[in-house]
Amino acid sequence: MKINRFVALAAIALLVVGAMGAVSMKAFAQTPAQADPCSQQDDDAAEVQNAPDTDNVDLQCGDQNAPDNGQEAEGIESADGQDAAPTGTPAITAEAAQKTAESYLNAGTAVKVELDDENGALVYSVEFSNGTDVKVDAMTGSVLGTEPTED
């Protein structure tokens, strides 16, 4: 009789532990789509586009209203605070922009040439040692203007 009671208690304990394991697996296990909050959401979420945003996905993944082209424009900070690479292909080279800026300013040789995206337009920023920054349009090669170098 003691053995039957022991076997019955062992079977009940095994069932209870198994049930607890199944419940905890279901509660804590995540599918791959749930594991990454930045992954593509289902079509039901697209129906509530005009609803106010009440989650924290923007904090985890960045701006959800940004274009989905895989790149961000220069001058617009990404979610991690870093500037993204400029988009598009310039029509002129950095050397041509440097020569244009040097002939425009007539102040010697440029120290630095950088491709930027300013308000949606590709622009070369050509910096001179005298503290001047000449903006050259990367598509037309024309000088857009000058401004003091930001240090």
DRENDO-767109 format. One record per residue (C-alpha): z negated, y, x. Coordinates in nm, 2 decimals. Layout:
// DRENDO-767109
ATOM       z       y       x
ATOM       Z       Y       X
...
This chain:
// DRENDO-767109
ATOM       z       y       x
ATOM    0.00    0.00    0.00
ATOM   -0.08    0.24    0.29
ATOM    0.26    0.18    0.44
ATOM    0.44    0.26    0.11
ATOM    0.25    0.58    0.08
ATOM    0.33    0.67    0.45
ATOM    0.70    0.60    0.39
ATOM    0.70    0.80    0.07
ATOM    0.53    1.10    0.25
ATOM    0.77    1.07    0.54
ATOM    1.07    1.07    0.31
ATOM    0.94    1.38    0.12
ATOM    0.87    1.56    0.45
ATOM    1.22    1.48    0.57
ATOM    1.37    1.61    0.24
ATOM    1.17    1.93    0.26
ATOM    1.26    2.00    0.63
ATOM    1.63    1.92    0.55
ATOM    1.63    2.16    0.26
ATOM    1.47    2.43    0.46
ATOM    1.73    2.38    0.74
ATOM    2.01    2.40    0.49
ATOM    1.87    2.72    0.33
ATOM    1.82    2.89    0.67
ATOM    2.17    2.79    0.79
ATOM    2.32    2.95    0.48
ATOM    2.11    3.26    0.51
ATOM    2.16    3.32    0.89
ATOM    2.51    3.18    0.96
ATOM    2.80    3.42    0.94
ATOM    3.17    3.36    0.91
ATOM    3.39    3.53    1.17
ATOM    3.49    3.80    0.92
ATOM    3.12    3.88    0.85
ATOM    3.02    3.88    1.22
ATOM    3.24    4.18    1.30
ATOM    3.19    4.47    1.07
ATOM    3.49    4.64    1.22
ATOM    3.73    4.36    1.11
ATOM    3.99    4.41    0.83
ATOM    3.83    4.41    0.49
ATOM    3.96    4.24    0.18
ATOM    4.18    4.39   -0.08
ATOM    3.89    4.46   -0.32
ATOM    3.76    4.72   -0.08
ATOM    4.09    4.91   -0.10
ATOM    4.04    4.97   -0.47
ATOM    3.74    5.19   -0.41
ATOM    3.89    5.43   -0.16
ATOM    3.78    5.74   -0.35
ATOM    3.42    5.63   -0.37
ATOM    3.17    5.80   -0.15
ATOM    3.10    5.62    0.18
ATOM    2.75    5.47    0.17
ATOM    2.76    5.23    0.46
ATOM    2.73    5.28    0.84
ATOM    3.06    5.13    0.95
ATOM    3.17    5.47    1.08
ATOM    2.87    5.46    1.32
ATOM    2.96    5.11    1.43
ATOM    3.34    5.13    1.44
ATOM    3.45    5.49    1.45
ATOM    3.64    5.70    1.20
ATOM    3.77    5.48    0.92
ATOM    4.02    5.74    0.81
ATOM    4.20    5.76    1.14
ATOM    4.56    5.63    1.16
ATOM    4.59    5.26    1.24
ATOM    4.84    5.30    1.51
ATOM    4.61    5.17    1.78
ATOM    4.59    5.50    1.97
ATOM    4.41    5.83    1.91
ATOM    4.55    6.17    2.00
ATOM    4.42    6.36    2.30
ATOM    4.18    6.63    2.22
ATOM    4.03    6.43    1.93
ATOM    3.72    6.26    2.05
ATOM    3.68    5.89    1.97
ATOM    3.37    5.73    1.84
ATOM    3.22    5.69    2.19
ATOM    3.27    6.06    2.27
ATOM    3.56    6.00    2.52
ATOM    3.91    6.16    2.48
ATOM    4.18    5.91    2.40
ATOM    4.51    5.90    2.58
ATOM    4.79    6.13    2.45
ATOM    5.05    5.97    2.23
ATOM    5.43    6.01    2.27
ATOM    5.66    6.04    2.56
ATOM    5.71    6.37    2.73
ATOM    6.07    6.49    2.78
ATOM    6.00    6.65    3.12
ATOM    5.80    6.51    3.42
ATOM    5.48    6.64    3.56
ATOM    5.66    6.77    3.87
ATOM    5.90    6.97    3.65
ATOM    5.61    7.12    3.46
ATOM    5.44    7.21    3.79
ATOM    5.75    7.38    3.92
ATOM    5.79    7.57    3.60
ATOM    5.43    7.69    3.60
ATOM    5.45    7.78    3.97
ATOM    5.76    8.00    3.92
ATOM    5.60    8.15    3.60
ATOM    5.27    8.24    3.76
ATOM    5.40    8.30    4.12
ATOM    5.05    8.23    4.25
ATOM    5.11    7.95    4.50
ATOM    5.09    7.58    4.46
ATOM    4.92    7.41    4.16
ATOM    4.61    7.20    4.23
ATOM    4.62    6.97    3.93
ATOM    4.87    6.87    3.65
ATOM    4.74    6.70    3.34
ATOM    4.92    6.58    3.02
ATOM    4.72    6.68    2.71
ATOM    4.77    6.66    2.34
ATOM    4.68    7.00    2.19
ATOM    4.70    7.02    1.82
ATOM    4.96    6.74    1.80
ATOM    5.19    6.88    2.07
ATOM    5.22    6.73    2.42
ATOM    5.14    6.99    2.67
ATOM    5.10    6.99    3.05
ATOM    4.80    7.18    3.18
ATOM    4.88    7.30    3.53
ATOM    4.57    7.43    3.71
ATOM    4.58    7.67    4.00
ATOM    4.32    7.74    4.26
ATOM    4.27    8.10    4.14
ATOM    4.12    7.98    3.82
ATOM    4.43    8.00    3.59
ATOM    4.56    7.72    3.37
ATOM    4.92    7.74    3.27
ATOM    5.03    7.55    2.96
ATOM    5.38    7.40    2.97
ATOM    5.54    7.23    2.66
ATOM    5.61    6.87    2.76
ATOM    5.91    6.85    2.52
ATOM    6.09    7.17    2.60
ATOM    5.96    7.27    2.94
ATOM    5.88    7.62    2.83
ATOM    5.56    7.80    2.92
ATOM    5.33    7.84    2.62
ATOM    5.08    8.07    2.79
ATOM    4.79    8.10    3.04
ATOM    4.42    8.08    3.01
ATOM    4.12    8.06    3.25
ATOM    4.04    7.72    3.39
ATOM    3.73    7.56    3.22
ATOM    3.48    7.44    3.47
